[in-house]
Amino acid sequence: MKIAIIGAGISGLTAAMHLNDVADITLFEKSRGAGGRICSRYTDAYSFDHGAQFFTARTPQFKKFLEPLIESGVIANWNARFIEFRKSIIMNRRVWGEEHPHYIGTPTMSSIGQYLAKDLNINLNTEVSIKKCNQGWNILDSKDRDLGKYDWVISTIPAEQSLQLLPEYFSHTKAIEQKKMLGCYSLMLGFEQALNIDWDAALISEADISWISVNSSKSGRPKNYSLLVHSTNDWAENHLDDASEAVIKHLCSEVQMITGQDVSMAQHIDLHRWRYANISRQAKSKPFIDNAIKIAACGDWCAKGRIEAAFRSGFDLAKEMRMLLK
Ligand SMILES: Cc1cc2nc3c(=O)[nH]c(=O)nc-3n(C[C@H](O)[C@H](O)[C@H](O)COP(=O)(O)OP(=O)(O)OC[C@H]3O[C@@H](n4cnc5c(N)ncnc54)[C@H](O)[C@@H]3O)c2cc1C
């Protein structure tokens, strides 16, 4: 049984790891590394986790899955000094502790995908589409070159992209059409000198930014002071086509409104636009499996925009597929 898994984010990697012993699994990933939205960007002086910031583990299955990553030092606790703002008003402060760990990848969030992919058969830099063939599916690259025939295809890419990739007659198309994903901007700022703020992570409401973290406060990162800022999904959706300069200017002014610091003079400024960052409405769906045409789909969008939800979708899908493949 040959299975192609499209997308090497946490859901695709989880599905691959839990099916690897019952089928011949090949992952196809369009980026140059595994991990998807759990990712990092580097310069000589700075590193930035511009996707997921940290994660928690609630279910026994996810806690067990994380054990080898903790043992090998791929993830660690982030005991951040956490603060909540409503506009610029401080609402709450606390220090995250060991009793309810907030995990980060070390030395970067990308380390997680690299670690999980190490024993898997994965094709990086390979954006694919699919085409029906006799008794199976052909995987095609972006130049329509044939990358092989597979019995099953599992799509683990964001909902809208899955709809474009999969055939209309996939029996779960209507359900996936209900899954709307929203955009987000990540602003990356690097400084020569530390800013005068006394927290490491801030959750913000009633502003156009929802999050600021001192990326350099996470263990394993370069010491050079760096901030990572996320816009709200709503603001990003309304400004997806704006020029980068205008977006940077607005987000910097929002940071100034919250922190009182002028960050527009940062030595390093970079922006990333996420078209599909987060599901608009949380809703728990089962993994989408169509045994008649041998297509399946999962991803964080089956439940909510969290690493544990993405893990769960890949884990549940693999569990159901193992029963089908028996
Ligand atoms: C800005 C931001 C902040 C976040 N913060 C947090 C947080 O603090 N805590 C938390 O728990 N979660 C957070 N999340 C959510 C978390 O990152 C996601 O829930 C999770 O990583 C999704 O994993 P996934 O496998 O479902 O999808 P993805 O990670 O999106 O994986 C899909 C993969 O498919 C690939 N792909 C797409 N199309 C193709 C194609 N045609 N061919 C080949 N490959 C393709 C993509 O390159 C990608 O690697 C955040 C997300 C964003 C964007």
The ligand as an SDF file (V2000), in Angstrom:
LIG
                    3D

 53 58  0  0  0  0  0  0  0  0999 V2000
    1.1520   33.3720   12.9730 C   0  0  0  0  0  0  0  0  0  0  0  0
    0.7590   32.0940   13.6530 C   0  0  0  0  0  0  0  0  0  0  0  0
    0.8580   31.9710   15.0320 C   0  0  0  0  0  0  0  0  0  0  0  0
    0.5020   30.7770   15.6650 C   0  0  0  0  0  0  0  0  0  0  0  0
    0.6720   30.6530   17.0120 N   0  0  0  0  0  0  0  0  0  0  0  0
    0.4270   29.4660   17.6110 C   0  0  0  0  0  0  0  0  0  0  0  0
    0.7470   29.2710   18.9770 C   0  0  0  0  0  0  0  0  0  0  0  0
    1.3190   30.1500   19.6330 O   0  0  0  0  0  0  0  0  0  0  0  0
    0.4490   28.0580   19.5460 N   0  0  0  0  0  0  0  0  0  0  0  0
   -0.1370   27.0350   18.8300 C   0  0  0  0  0  0  0  0  0  0  0  0
   -0.3690   25.9440   19.3830 O   0  0  0  0  0  0  0  0  0  0  0  0
   -0.4180   27.1960   17.5080 N   0  0  0  0  0  0  0  0  0  0  0  0
   -0.1440   28.3720   16.8960 C   0  0  0  0  0  0  0  0  0  0  0  0
   -0.3960   28.5420   15.5630 N   0  0  0  0  0  0  0  0  0  0  0  0
   -1.1000   27.4650   14.8510 C   0  0  0  0  0  0  0  0  0  0  0  0
   -0.1810   26.2940   14.4930 C   0  0  0  0  0  0  0  0  0  0  0  0
    0.9980   26.7680   13.9020 O   0  0  0  0  0  0  0  0  0  0  0  0
   -0.9430   25.4010   13.5140 C   0  0  0  0  0  0  0  0  0  0  0  0
   -2.1560   25.0000   14.1360 O   0  0  0  0  0  0  0  0  0  0  0  0
   -0.2090   24.1440   13.0930 C   0  0  0  0  0  0  0  0  0  0  0  0
    1.1650   24.3700   12.9170 O   0  0  0  0  0  0  0  0  0  0  0  0
   -0.8590   23.6470   11.7970 C   0  0  0  0  0  0  0  0  0  0  0  0
   -0.2620   22.4410   11.3770 O   0  0  0  0  0  0  0  0  0  0  0  0
   -0.8260   21.6940   10.1000 P   0  0  0  0  0  0  0  0  0  0  0  0
    0.0080   20.4950    9.8830 O   0  0  0  0  0  0  0  0  0  0  0  0
   -2.3020   21.4830   10.2490 O   0  0  0  0  0  0  0  0  0  0  0  0
   -0.6810   22.7230    8.8810 O   0  0  0  0  0  0  0  0  0  0  0  0
    0.6130   23.4360    8.2920 P   0  0  0  0  0  0  0  0  0  0  0  0
    1.6100   23.6510    9.3590 O   0  0  0  0  0  0  0  0  0  0  0  0
    0.1080   24.6360    7.5620 O   0  0  0  0  0  0  0  0  0  0  0  0
    1.2160   22.3730    7.2680 O   0  0  0  0  0  0  0  0  0  0  0  0
    0.7940   22.2790    5.9290 C   0  0  0  0  0  0  0  0  0  0  0  0
    2.0180   22.1150    5.0400 C   0  0  0  0  0  0  0  0  0  0  0  0
    1.5930   21.8690    3.7040 O   0  0  0  0  0  0  0  0  0  0  0  0
    2.4990   22.4810    2.8160 C   0  0  0  0  0  0  0  0  0  0  0  0
    1.8230   22.6020    1.5310 N   0  0  0  0  0  0  0  0  0  0  0  0
    0.7800   23.4110    1.2090 C   0  0  0  0  0  0  0  0  0  0  0  0
    0.3950   23.1910   -0.0790 N   0  0  0  0  0  0  0  0  0  0  0  0
    1.2160   22.2320   -0.5680 C   0  0  0  0  0  0  0  0  0  0  0  0
    1.3130   21.5700   -1.8270 C   0  0  0  0  0  0  0  0  0  0  0  0
    0.4570   21.8040   -2.8370 N   0  0  0  0  0  0  0  0  0  0  0  0
    2.2900   20.6480   -2.0070 N   0  0  0  0  0  0  0  0  0  0  0  0
    3.1580   20.3460   -0.9970 C   0  0  0  0  0  0  0  0  0  0  0  0
    3.0910   20.9400    0.2330 N   0  0  0  0  0  0  0  0  0  0  0  0
    2.1330   21.8580    0.4430 C   0  0  0  0  0  0  0  0  0  0  0  0
    2.8460   23.7930    3.5110 C   0  0  0  0  0  0  0  0  0  0  0  0
    4.0740   24.3170    3.0400 O   0  0  0  0  0  0  0  0  0  0  0  0
    2.9030   23.3470    4.9770 C   0  0  0  0  0  0  0  0  0  0  0  0
    4.2220   22.9920    5.3630 O   0  0  0  0  0  0  0  0  0  0  0  0
   -0.0090   29.7000   14.9000 C   0  0  0  0  0  0  0  0  0  0  0  0
   -0.0810   29.8180   13.5040 C   0  0  0  0  0  0  0  0  0  0  0  0
    0.3120   30.9970   12.8870 C   0  0  0  0  0  0  0  0  0  0  0  0
    0.2600   31.0890   11.3870 C   0  0  0  0  0  0  0  0  0  0  0  0
  1  2  1  0
  2  3  1  0
  2 52  2  0
  3  4  2  0
  4  5  1  0
  4 50  1  0
  5  6  2  0
  6  7  1  0
  6 13  1  0
  7  8  2  0
  7  9  1  0
  9 10  1  0
 10 11  2  0
 10 12  1  0
 12 13  2  0
 13 14  1  0
 14 15  1  0
 14 50  1  0
 15 16  1  0
 16 17  1  0
 16 18  1  0
 18 19  1  0
 18 20  1  0
 20 21  1  0
 20 22  1  0
 22 23  1  0
 23 24  1  0
 24 25  2  0
 24 26  1  0
 24 27  1  0
 27 28  1  0
 28 29  2  0
 28 30  1  0
 28 31  1  0
 31 32  1  0
 32 33  1  0
 33 34  1  0
 33 48  1  0
 34 35  1  0
 35 36  1  0
 35 46  1  0
 36 37  1  0
 36 45  1  0
 37 38  2  0
 38 39  1  0
 39 40  1  0
 39 45  2  0
 40 41  1  0
 40 42  2  0
 42 43  1  0
 43 44  2  0
 44 45  1  0
 46 47  1  0
 46 48  1  0
 48 49  1  0
 50 51  2  0
 51 52  1  0
 52 53  1  0
M  END
$$$$
